[in-house]
């Protein structure tokens, strides 16, 4: 698989609002699926589907602890991607505010 395909897979995985929300929650630390489900308005199968996409994109990792499946961020660089995107959004908001 070439680099562009791998990069695109990461961007696509992060481009969905539910997946982005899940990643932001996991930045604070590892969580079990049950906690992520309890904090969401979505069904557990839906949350599990989104977690699978993020894991397949190599953004998340998981491990079984007792009877719980625990997810965590695989690469800390994900935080850098989100921080850059947030900075771009803030800059654009500031530009729009200045135009008024």
N, CA, C and O atoms as a MOPAC input file, in Angstrom:
PM7 MOZYME 1SCF
protein

 N      0.85800 1    -1.18100 1     0.00000 1
 C      0.00000 1     0.00000 1     0.00000 1
 C      0.89900 1     1.23800 1     0.00000 1
 O      1.88500 1     1.28800 1     0.73600 1
 N      0.56100 1     2.23900 1    -0.82600 1
 C      1.43900 1     3.40800 1    -0.87700 1
 C      1.08300 1     4.43800 1     0.20100 1
 O      0.03300 1     4.36000 1     0.84000 1
 N      1.96000 1     5.37500 1     0.37700 1
 C      1.83900 1     6.36100 1     1.45000 1
 C      0.58100 1     7.20400 1     1.30500 1
 O     -0.09600 1     7.47300 1     2.29700 1
 N      0.25600 1     7.62400 1     0.08600 1
 C     -0.92700 1     8.46500 1    -0.11500 1
 C     -2.20900 1     7.75200 1     0.30300 1
 O     -3.11200 1     8.37600 1     0.86000 1
 N     -2.29200 1     6.47400 1     0.04500 1
 C     -3.48100 1     5.70900 1     0.43900 1
 C     -3.57400 1     5.63000 1     1.96400 1
 O     -4.65700 1     5.77100 1     2.53200 1
 N     -2.44400 1     5.40500 1     2.61900 1
 C     -2.43900 1     5.35100 1     4.08300 1
 C     -2.82100 1     6.70100 1     4.68300 1
 O     -3.59600 1     6.75700 1     5.63700 1
 N     -2.28500 1     7.78400 1     4.13400 1
 C     -2.63600 1     9.12600 1     4.61700 1
 C     -4.12400 1     9.39600 1     4.43800 1
 O     -4.78400 1     9.91000 1     5.34000 1
 N     -4.63900 1     9.04900 1     3.28100 1
 C     -6.04700 1     9.27400 1     2.98900 1
 C     -6.92600 1     8.49500 1     3.95200 1
 O     -7.97000 1     8.99000 1     4.37800 1
 N     -6.52100 1     7.29800 1     4.29300 1
 C     -7.28400 1     6.47400 1     5.23500 1
 C     -7.39400 1     7.17200 1     6.59600 1
 O     -8.44900 1     7.14500 1     7.23100 1
 N     -6.31600 1     7.78700 1     7.03000 1
 C     -6.31300 1     8.52200 1     8.30200 1
 C     -7.23800 1     9.72800 1     8.21600 1
 O     -8.06200 1     9.94600 1     9.10500 1
 N     -7.10600 1    10.51300 1     7.15100 1
 C     -7.94100 1    11.70800 1     6.99600 1
 C     -9.42400 1    11.34600 1     6.90900 1
 O    -10.26500 1    12.01800 1     7.50600 1
 N     -9.74100 1    10.29900 1     6.17700 1
 C    -11.13700 1     9.86600 1     6.06400 1
 C    -11.68700 1     9.42900 1     7.41300 1
 O    -12.82700 1     9.73900 1     7.75800 1
 N    -10.87800 1     8.71700 1     8.16600 1
 C    -11.32700 1     8.25200 1     9.48100 1
 C    -11.61500 1     9.41800 1    10.41400 1
 O    -12.56600 1     9.37100 1    11.19400 1
 N    -10.80300 1    10.45700 1    10.33900 1
 C    -10.99000 1    11.61600 1    11.21900 1
 C    -12.06100 1    12.58300 1    10.71000 1
 O    -12.47200 1    13.48900 1    11.43500 1
 N    -12.50800 1    12.39600 1     9.47900 1
 C    -13.42100 1    13.35700 1     8.85200 1
 C    -14.87600 1    13.19900 1     9.28200 1
 O    -15.70800 1    14.02600 1     8.91100 1
 N    -15.20200 1    12.18600 1    10.03500 1
 C    -16.58200 1    11.98300 1    10.46200 1
 C    -16.79000 1    12.57800 1    11.85800 1
 O    -15.96100 1    12.36000 1    12.74100 1
 N    -17.87600 1    13.32200 1    12.07500 1
 C    -18.08300 1    13.98500 1    13.37600 1
 C    -18.09300 1    13.03700 1    14.57300 1
 O    -17.54400 1    13.37400 1    15.62200 1
 N    -18.69300 1    11.88100 1    14.44400 1
 C    -18.73800 1    10.93900 1    15.56500 1
 C    -17.34400 1    10.40800 1    15.86000 1
 O    -16.95200 1    10.30600 1    17.02300 1
 N    -16.59700 1    10.07200 1    14.82500 1
 C    -15.23700 1     9.56300 1    15.04200 1
 C    -14.33400 1    10.64100 1    15.62400 1
 O    -13.49600 1    10.36000 1    16.48100 1
 N    -14.50200 1    11.86400 1    15.16200 1
 C    -13.71200 1    12.96700 1    15.70300 1
 C    -14.01500 1    13.14800 1    17.19400 1
 O    -13.10600 1    13.36900 1    17.99400 1
 N    -15.28000 1    13.05400 1    17.55700 1
 C    -15.67600 1    13.16700 1    18.96700 1
 C    -15.05400 1    12.03500 1    19.79600 1
 O    -14.56300 1    12.26600 1    20.90100 1
 N    -15.07800 1    10.81800 1    19.25600 1
 C    -14.48200 1     9.68200 1    19.97100 1
 C    -12.98300 1     9.87800 1    20.18200 1
 O    -12.46600 1     9.61500 1    21.26800 1
 N    -12.29600 1    10.33600 1    19.15400 1
 C    -10.85000 1    10.56700 1    19.26700 1
 C    -10.57200 1    11.63000 1    20.32500 1
 O     -9.66000 1    11.48100 1    21.13900 1
 N    -11.35300 1    12.69300 1    20.31100 1
 C    -11.14600 1    13.75400 1    21.31200 1
 C    -11.34500 1    13.22300 1    22.72300 1
 O    -10.61400 1    13.61100 1    23.63400 1
 N    -12.32100 1    12.34100 1    22.92000 1
 C    -12.53100 1    11.75400 1    24.24300 1
 C    -11.36400 1    10.85400 1    24.63600 1
 O    -10.97400 1    10.81200 1    25.80300 1
 N    -10.81700 1    10.14900 1    23.67900 1
 C     -9.72100 1     9.22200 1    23.97600 1
 C     -8.38700 1     9.92700 1    24.17000 1
 O     -7.45900 1     9.34300 1    24.73000 1
 N     -8.27300 1    11.15500 1    23.72500 1
 C     -7.04100 1    11.91300 1    23.96600 1
 C     -6.82100 1    12.09400 1    25.46700 1
 O     -5.68300 1    12.13400 1    25.93700 1
 N     -7.91500 1    12.20100 1    26.20800 1
 C     -7.81600 1    12.36400 1    27.66200 1
 C     -7.34800 1    11.08700 1    28.35500 1
 O     -6.91300 1    11.12900 1    29.50600 1
 N     -7.43300 1     9.96300 1    27.66600 1
 C     -6.98600 1     8.70400 1    28.24200 1
 C     -7.80700 1     7.54300 1    27.72600 1
 O     -8.85300 1     7.73100 1    27.10400 1
 N     -7.32900 1     6.35800 1    27.98500 1
 C     -8.00800 1     5.16900 1    27.48400 1
 C     -9.40100 1     5.03100 1    28.08900 1
 O     -9.65100 1     5.45300 1    29.21800 1
 N    -10.29600 1     4.43500 1    27.31800 1
 C    -11.68100 1     4.26400 1    27.75700 1
 C    -12.21100 1     2.93900 1    27.23900 1
 O    -11.77300 1     2.43500 1    26.20400 1
 N    -13.15400 1     2.39000 1    27.97100 1
 C    -13.79300 1     1.17700 1    27.47700 1
 C    -14.97600 1     1.57100 1    26.58300 1
 O    -15.50500 1     2.67900 1    26.67400 1
 N    -15.36200 1     0.65100 1    25.73900 1
 C    -16.47300 1     0.89600 1    24.82300 1
 C    -17.72200 1     1.27900 1    25.60800 1
 O    -18.48600 1     2.14700 1    25.18700 1
 N    -17.92400 1     0.63100 1    26.74300 1
 C    -19.12900 1     0.91100 1    27.53800 1
 C    -19.17400 1     2.37800 1    27.98400 1
 O    -20.24200 1     2.98900 1    27.96800 1
 N    -18.04200 1     2.94300 1    28.37700 1
 C    -18.00200 1     4.36000 1    28.77500 1
 C    -18.28900 1     5.27000 1    27.59000 1
 O    -19.04500 1     6.23400 1    27.70900 1
 N    -17.69000 1     4.96600 1    26.45700 1
 C    -17.90600 1     5.78200 1    25.26300 1
 C    -19.36600 1     5.72000 1    24.83700 1
 O    -19.93300 1     6.72000 1    24.39700 1
 N    -19.97100 1     4.54700 1    24.96900 1
 C    -21.37800 1     4.37800 1    24.62300 1
 C    -22.26300 1     5.16500 1    25.58500 1
 O    -23.19500 1     5.84600 1    25.15800 1
 N    -21.97300 1     5.07400 1    26.88700 1
 C    -22.78400 1     5.77000 1    27.89700 1
 C    -22.77200 1     7.27800 1    27.70600 1
 O    -23.74900 1     7.95000 1    28.03600 1
 N    -21.68000 1     7.81800 1    27.17700 1
 C    -21.53200 1     9.26600 1    27.00000 1
 C    -22.01900 1     9.73800 1    25.63500 1
 O    -21.86000 1    10.90900 1    25.29200 1
 N    -22.60200 1     8.85000 1    24.86600 1
 C    -22.97800 1     9.17800 1    23.49900 1
 C    -24.47600 1     9.01600 1    23.29900 1
 O    -25.14900 1     8.32900 1    24.06700 1
 N    -24.98300 1     9.65600 1    22.26400 1
 C    -26.39200 1     9.52100 1    21.90800 1
 C    -26.60300 1     8.42900 1    20.87100 1
 O    -27.71900 1     8.23900 1    20.38700 1
 N    -25.55200 1     7.72000 1    20.53200 1
 C    -25.60000 1     6.70600 1    19.49100 1
 C    -25.67300 1     5.31000 1    20.09300 1
 O    -25.38600 1     5.12100 1    21.27500 1
 N    -26.05200 1     4.34700 1    19.28800 1
 C    -26.15100 1     2.97100 1    19.75200 1
 C    -24.75900 1     2.36100 1    19.90400 1
 O    -23.79200 1     2.83200 1    19.30400 1
 N    -24.67500 1     1.31000 1    20.71200 1
 C    -23.38300 1     0.66000 1    20.89600 1
 C    -22.84800 1     0.07100 1    19.59000 1
 O    -21.65000 1     0.18800 1    19.33000 1
 N    -23.69100 1    -0.56100 1    18.75300 1
 C    -23.15200 1    -1.04500 1    17.47400 1
 C    -22.60000 1     0.07900 1    16.60500 1
 O    -21.59800 1    -0.10300 1    15.91400 1
 N    -23.25300 1     1.24800 1    16.63900 1
 C    -22.79000 1     2.38800 1    15.85000 1
 C    -21.43700 1     2.87100 1    16.35900 1
 O    -20.52600 1     3.12200 1    15.57100 1
 N    -21.30800 1     2.99900 1    17.67400 1
 C    -20.03400 1     3.42200 1    18.27700 1
 C    -18.94400 1     2.40300 1    17.94000 1
 O    -17.82500 1     2.77900 1    17.58900 1
 N    -19.26900 1     1.12400 1    18.04700 1
 C    -18.29500 1     0.07700 1    17.74900 1
 C    -17.83800 1     0.13700 1    16.29600 1
 O    -16.66400 1    -0.08300 1    16.00000 1
 N    -18.76100 1     0.43500 1    15.39900 1
 C    -18.40800 1     0.57800 1    13.97600 1
 C    -17.40700 1     1.69800 1    13.77100 1
 O    -16.41800 1     1.53800 1    13.05600 1
 N    -17.66900 1     2.83500 1    14.40400 1
 C    -16.77000 1     3.98500 1    14.27500 1
 C    -15.40300 1     3.68500 1    14.89100 1
 O    -14.37300 1     4.07300 1    14.34000 1
 N    -15.39500 1     3.00300 1    16.01800 1
 C    -14.11700 1     2.62700 1    16.64000 1
 C    -13.32600 1     1.69100 1    15.73000 1
 O    -12.10200 1     1.78900 1    15.65300 1
 N    -14.01400 1     0.79100 1    15.04600 1
 C    -13.34000 1    -0.12200 1    14.11800 1
 C    -12.68600 1     0.64500 1    12.97100 1
 O    -11.56400 1     0.33200 1    12.57400 1
 N    -13.38900 1     1.65400 1    12.43300 1
 C    -12.81700 1     2.47200 1    11.35000 1
 C    -11.54500 1     3.15800 1    11.84500 1
 O    -10.53700 1     3.18300 1    11.13900 1
 N    -11.59100 1     3.71300 1    13.05100 1
 C    -10.43100 1     4.39600 1    13.61700 1
 C     -9.28200 1     3.41700 1    13.87800 1
 O     -8.11600 1     3.75700 1    13.68100 1
 N     -9.61200 1     2.21700 1    14.31600 1
 C     -8.57900 1     1.20800 1    14.55400 1
 C     -7.97800 1     0.74400 1    13.22600 1
 O     -6.76400 1     0.57600 1    13.11200 1
 N     -8.82900 1     0.54100 1    12.23100 1
 C     -8.33900 1     0.11700 1    10.91300 1
 C     -7.45100 1     1.17600 1    10.26100 1
 O     -6.57800 1     0.85600 1     9.45500 1
 N     -7.68200 1     2.44000 1    10.62000 1
 C     -6.85800 1     3.53300 1    10.09700 1
 C     -5.58400 1     3.71400 1    10.92800 1
 O     -4.79200 1     4.62000 1    10.67100 1
 N     -5.39700 1     2.84900 1    11.91700 1
 C     -4.20700 1     2.86700 1    12.76900 1
 C     -4.15500 1     4.08300 1    13.68900 1
 O     -3.08100 1     4.49900 1    14.12200 1
 N     -5.31600 1     4.64400 1    13.98000 1
 C     -5.39400 1     5.79200 1    14.88200 1
 C     -5.56200 1     5.32100 1    16.32000 1
 O     -5.01900 1     5.91600 1    17.25000 1
 N     -6.32200 1     4.24400 1    16.48800 1
 C     -6.57500 1     3.69200 1    17.81900 1
 C     -5.99600 1     2.29400 1    17.94200 1
 O     -5.71700 1     1.61600 1    16.95300 1
 N     -5.83100 1     1.89600 1    19.17000 1
 C     -5.47900 1     0.52300 1    19.49300 1
 C     -6.43200 1     0.06800 1    20.58800 1
 O     -7.03500 1     0.89200 1    21.27600 1
 N     -6.56700 1    -1.23300 1    20.74800 1
 C     -7.42700 1    -1.71600 1    21.82700 1
 C     -6.81100 1    -2.93500 1    22.48100 1
 O     -5.95700 1    -3.61400 1    21.91100 1
 N     -7.27000 1    -3.19000 1    23.69600 1
 C     -6.84800 1    -4.38500 1    24.41400 1
 C     -7.98400 1    -4.80800 1    25.33800 1
 O     -8.76600 1    -3.98800 1    25.81800 1
 N     -8.04400 1    -6.09400 1    25.56400 1
 C     -9.07600 1    -6.61600 1    26.44100 1
 C     -8.52800 1    -6.66200 1    27.85600 1
 O     -7.47100 1    -7.23600 1    28.11500 1
 N     -9.27500 1    -6.03800 1    28.77100 1
 C     -8.94500 1    -6.08600 1    30.19800 1
 C    -10.16100 1    -6.66900 1    30.90400 1
 O    -11.22500 1    -6.05400 1    30.96100 1
 N     -9.97800 1    -7.85200 1    31.43000 1
 C    -11.08300 1    -8.57600 1    32.04400 1
 C    -12.15800 1    -8.77300 1    30.98100 1
 O    -11.88100 1    -9.36800 1    29.93900 1
 N    -13.35200 1    -8.29800 1    31.21200 1
 C    -14.41300 1    -8.45800 1    30.21000 1
 C    -14.67900 1    -7.17300 1    29.42800 1
 O    -15.70500 1    -7.06000 1    28.75700 1
 N    -13.76400 1    -6.20300 1    29.50900 1
 C    -13.94800 1    -4.91300 1    28.83700 1
 C    -12.93800 1    -4.73900 1    27.70700 1
 O    -11.78600 1    -5.16200 1    27.80600 1
 N    -13.39500 1    -4.11400 1    26.64700 1
 C    -12.51800 1    -3.76900 1    25.53400 1
 C    -12.13000 1    -2.30300 1    25.70100 1
 O    -12.98200 1    -1.41600 1    25.64900 1
 N    -10.85500 1    -2.06000 1    25.89900 1
 C    -10.33800 1    -0.72800 1    26.19800 1
 C     -9.65400 1    -0.16000 1    24.94300 1
 O     -8.79300 1    -0.79900 1    24.34100 1
 N    -10.06500 1     1.05700 1    24.57200 1
 C     -9.47100 1     1.74300 1    23.41600 1
 C     -8.57600 1     2.87500 1    23.89400 1
 O     -8.81300 1     3.48500 1    24.93600 1
 N     -7.53600 1     3.13900 1    23.10100 1
 C     -6.64400 1     4.27400 1    23.37100 1
 C     -6.06600 1     4.77600 1    22.05300 1
 O     -6.11800 1     4.09400 1    21.02900 1
 N     -5.51600 1     5.98300 1    22.10600 1
 C     -4.86200 1     6.57700 1    20.94400 1
 C     -3.55300 1     5.82200 1    20.70600 1
 O     -2.75900 1     5.64000 1    21.62900 1
 N     -3.33700 1     5.39100 1    19.48200 1
 C     -2.13500 1     4.62600 1    19.16900 1
 C     -0.91300 1     5.52600 1    18.99400 1
 O      0.18000 1     5.19600 1    19.45600 1
 N     -1.10300 1     6.65700 1    18.32800 1
 C      0.01500 1     7.56200 1    18.04400 1
 C     -0.29000 1     8.95300 1    18.61200 1
 O     -1.32600 1     9.52900 1    18.28000 1
 N      0.57600 1     9.49900 1    19.45000 1
 C      0.33200 1    10.82600 1    20.01100 1
 C      0.27400 1    11.92800 1    18.94100 1
 O     -0.22100 1    13.02200 1    19.21000 1
 N      0.77300 1    11.64500 1    17.74200 1
 C      0.74000 1    12.64000 1    16.66700 1
 C     -0.68900 1    12.99600 1    16.26400 1
 O     -0.91700 1    14.03700 1    15.64700 1
 N     -1.63900 1    12.14800 1    16.60300 1
 C     -3.04700 1    12.44600 1    16.31400 1
 C     -3.43900 1    13.76000 1    16.98500 1
 O     -4.19900 1    14.55000 1    16.42500 1
 N     -2.91500 1    13.98500 1    18.18400 1
 C     -3.19800 1    15.23200 1    18.89800 1
 C     -2.68900 1    16.42600 1    18.10500 1
 O     -3.33600 1    17.47200 1    18.06900 1
 N     -1.53900 1    16.27700 1    17.47400 1
 C     -0.98400 1    17.36300 1    16.66700 1
 C     -1.89000 1    17.67600 1    15.47600 1
 O     -2.11100 1    18.84200 1    15.15000 1
 N     -2.41000 1    16.63900 1    14.83100 1
 C     -3.31600 1    16.83800 1    13.70000 1
 C     -4.54200 1    17.62200 1    14.15400 1
 O     -4.94700 1    18.58300 1    13.50100 1
 N     -5.13400 1    17.20800 1    15.28100 1
 C     -6.33200 1    17.88900 1    15.78200 1
 C     -6.02300 1    19.32200 1    16.20000 1
 O     -6.81900 1    20.22700 1    15.95200 1
 N     -4.86800 1    19.53000 1    16.83500 1
 C     -4.49200 1    20.88800 1    17.24800 1
 C     -4.31100 1    21.80600 1    16.04300 1
 O     -4.71900 1    22.96700 1    16.07800 1
 N     -3.70200 1    21.29100 1    14.98000 1
 C     -3.52500 1    22.08900 1    13.75900 1
 C     -4.87500 1    22.43900 1    13.13800 1
 O     -5.09700 1    23.57600 1    12.72200 1
 N     -5.76000 1    21.47400 1    13.07600 1
 C     -7.09300 1    21.72600 1    12.50800 1
 C     -7.84600 1    22.75500 1    13.34500 1
 O     -8.49600 1    23.64600 1    12.79700 1
 N     -7.76200 1    22.63800 1    14.66200 1
 C     -8.43400 1    23.60400 1    15.53800 1
 C     -7.84800 1    25.00300 1    15.37000 1
 O     -8.58600 1    25.98700 1    15.39100 1
 N     -6.55700 1    25.10100 1    15.20800 1
 C     -5.91900 1    26.40300 1    14.99400 1
 C     -6.38900 1    27.02400 1    13.67700 1
 O     -6.62100 1    28.23100 1    13.60200 1
 N     -6.52800 1    26.19800 1    12.64900 1
 C     -7.01800 1    26.70300 1    11.36200 1
 C     -8.45600 1    27.20400 1    11.48600 1
 O     -8.80600 1    28.24200 1    10.92500 1
 N     -9.28600 1    26.46300 1    12.22000 1
 C    -10.67800 1    26.87000 1    12.41300 1
 C    -10.74400 1    28.18100 1    13.19200 1
 O    -11.49900 1    29.08200 1    12.82800 1
 N     -9.96300 1    28.29000 1    14.25400 1
 C     -9.94200 1    29.53400 1    15.04900 1
 C     -9.50000 1    30.72200 1    14.19700 1
 O    -10.07700 1    31.80600 1    14.28500 1
 N     -8.47400 1    30.51100 1    13.37300 1
 C     -7.99400 1    31.59200 1    12.50100 1
 C     -9.07900 1    32.01600 1    11.52600 1
 O     -9.26700 1    33.20900 1    11.28400 1
 N     -9.79100 1    31.05300 1    10.96800 1
 C    -10.86300 1    31.38200 1    10.02300 1
 C    -12.00500 1    32.12200 1    10.71700 1
 O    -12.56800 1    33.06100 1    10.15500 1
 N    -12.34400 1    31.70900 1    11.91800 1
 C    -13.39200 1    32.40700 1    12.69600 1
 C    -12.95700 1    33.83200 1    12.97700 1
 O    -13.74800 1    34.76500 1    12.83500 1
 N    -11.69100 1    34.01100 1    13.37900 1
 C    -11.18400 1    35.35300 1    13.65000 1
 C    -11.24100 1    36.22200 1    12.38900 1
 O    -11.59700 1    37.39800 1    12.46900 1
 N    -10.89400 1    35.65600 1    11.22900 1
 C    -10.97000 1    36.40600 1     9.98000 1
 C    -12.38900 1    36.82400 1     9.67800 1
 O    -12.62700 1    37.95700 1     9.25700 1
 N    -13.33500 1    35.92800 1     9.88700 1
 C    -14.73600 1    36.24000 1     9.62000 1
 C    -15.24500 1    37.32200 1    10.56800 1
 O    -16.01900 1    38.19000 1    10.16600 1
 N    -14.80800 1    37.26900 1    11.82600 1
 C    -15.22100 1    38.27400 1    12.81200 1
 C    -14.65700 1    39.65000 1    12.46200 1
 O    -15.32500 1    40.66700 1    12.65100 1
 N    -13.43700 1    39.67700 1    11.95500 1
 C    -12.80600 1    40.94700 1    11.58700 1
 C    -13.47400 1    41.57300 1    10.37600 1
 O    -13.47700 1    42.79600 1    10.23400 1
 N    -14.04300 1    40.74600 1     9.49500 1
 C    -14.69800 1    41.26200 1     8.28600 1
 C    -16.02400 1    41.94500 1     8.60200 1
 O    -16.52300 1    42.72600 1     7.79200 1
 N    -16.58900 1    41.66700 1     9.74100 1
 C    -17.90300 1    42.25200 1    10.10200 1
 C    -17.78600 1    43.67300 1    10.55800 1
 O    -18.79200 1    44.29900 1    10.89300 1

